[in-house]
């Protein structure tokens, strides 16, 4: 069964938190992003509908519409 998620780096890029993928990576690794109340430093963290992402005073909630289906390898 496919799993629906979006990776943190892609989510931040589509929400314009940084102009390039490299800048997004630096932003995440600096510890400036939290996911569901915990600092996240993994670029490819899987986000699911309802996850809350915070950067400074900006708060984003992951919506079902941005998720993609990924088939798990067996």
Residue pairs with C-beta under 8 A, 6 or more apart in sequence:
1 72
2 69
2 70
2 71
2 72
3 46
3 69
3 70
3 71
3 72
4 48
4 49
4 64
4 67
4 68
4 69
4 70
5 46
5 47
5 48
5 67
5 68
5 70
6 46
6 47
6 62
6 66
6 67
6 68
7 43
7 44
7 45
7 46
7 47
8 28
8 33
8 35
8 40
8 42
8 43
8 44
8 45
8 46
8 47
8 53
9 21
9 24
9 25
9 28
9 43
9 44
11 47
11 53
11 60
11 62
11 66
12 18
12 24
12 27
12 28
12 33
12 53
12 55
13 21
13 24
14 66
15 60
17 24
17 27
17 55
17 58
18 24
18 26
18 27
24 43
25 43
27 33
27 55
28 40
28 41
28 42
28 43
29 41
29 43
31 39
31 41
32 55
32 56
33 39
33 40
33 53
33 54
33 55
34 40
34 53
34 54
34 55
35 45
35 47
35 51
35 52
35 53
36 51
36 52
37 52
47 53
47 62
47 67
48 62
48 67
49 62
49 63
49 64
49 67
50 61
50 62
51 61
51 62
52 59
52 60
52 61
52 62
53 59
53 60
53 61
53 62
54 60
